[in-house]
Amino acid sequence: MKAAVPPPDLADRAFRMWLRTLAEGLTTDPEGALASQDALAFLWSAFAENGAMPPAYFAPLLGAHRQAHAQEAVTAMLQQVHAETGRRLDVPVRHSAPTEREPEGDVRVGPEVVQGIDPSDIHAEAAEGLQCLLADRDRLVWPLCPNHRVGLHATRAASGAVWVCWVSDHTVRRIV
């Protein structure tokens, strides 16, 4: 049985040094994500379970984390697309393994590269990718503001990833 992961400790010197090492070896700065409790929990769990592993060992964990949260968002959004338009569409979440050129690997939804660590950032990036792909490939503007009948914009808010109407800058609904 796996031992319980202790609560995150931002003052842990080894943890902070590990984050700096990751920032030097990857294209993402994990310290920039520490304001998010979900991102902090993911990073701390990886550190607590694996120690100060090198960036090349952490990259597949980060890729799997991004892929899982992007897939969660895409699955939920495609259900919404079907409910609102009657159309059943397929949008793959593509993932490629880390390489020397792409040390973190690559997770994509449509044309959008998913780069976040916080699940809300990942959801917003996946939403933007899905929205662009539907517009380009299927000529579908989705989702629409029920009040203004214009396409919405995916963004990150304090409450998580949301769809916002640009006409009056109001939040229409959560993405996931």
Summary of the structure (lengths in Angstrom):
residues: 176
radius of gyration: 17.8
end to end distance: 31.9
largest distance: 53.6
contacts: 534
relative contact order: 0.12
helix: 47%
strand: 16%
